[in-house]
C-alpha cells in the first residue's frame, strides 16, 4: 500500500491509476490525515454494454389471437 499527498495525486494521476489497475492500493492524504483510498474498480453487478445489433432480452412472442378480428361484442365494448 502506497501513501501520497493530494498535490502529488493531482499531478501524477495517470501514473497512479496505472499502478492501481495493476493491483496497487493507494492512500491519498491531506497533510498527515488519510483522505481517500484509490483501489481498482470491480463489480460483478455492472452489466456490460451491448454491442450494436446485439439482442439484450428474449424476443417478445405475440400470439396469433392478438391479430384476430374483434367480435361484435368486443366492438360494442370499445364503442365501435
N, C-alpha and C positions, 0 to 999 in steps of 0.2 A: 504494500500500500504506500502510495506516494502522497506527500503533502505539499501544496503550493499556495501562494498568496493570490488574491483576486486579480491584482495587476498582471501577474505572470500568466494567469489563466486567460485573461482577455488578450494579451499579447501573443500567446502561442496556442490558441485554442485548437487549431487544426492538428498540431503535433500531439496534444493531449487526447483528442478524440481518436486519433490513430492508435495511441497506446491503450486506450480503453477498449477499442474494438479488438485488440489482441489479448484482452483479459486482465489488464491492469485496473485497479481501483484507485481513484484519485480523490483526496480530501482537499477542498478549497477553503482557505481560511481568510478571515479578516482580522489582521493583527495576529494574535495567537489563538483566537476563538474559531473553532470549526464552524463553517457556514453551510457547506453543501458537500454531498458525495457524488462524484461523477462515476457512473457504472454503465456497462453496456446494457442496452435495452433488449429484453427478450420476453415475449409474452405469447403463450400458446393460444390465447383468446383473440389475437389480432388476425383477422381473415386477410388473406392475400387478395390483391385487386384482380378481378377477372381480366383476361385479355380480350381484345376486340373480337367480337363474334362468338365468344365463349358463352355457353349456356350456364346460368347460375343455379336455376331451380329446375325441377322436373316440368315438362310441358303440361299445360292445362288441357285436360280432356273434356270436351263439351259433348254431352250425349246428343244423339240424333233427334231425340224427342224435343229438344230445345228449339229445333228448327221446324217442327211440325206446325201446320196451321192451327190457329185457335178455333175452338168450337164455338157454337152460338152462345152458350152460357158464359164462357170466358170473355167473349166480345162484349156482352151486356155488362159484365162486371167492370170492364175497362171503359165503358160508356161509348163503345164504337158501334 
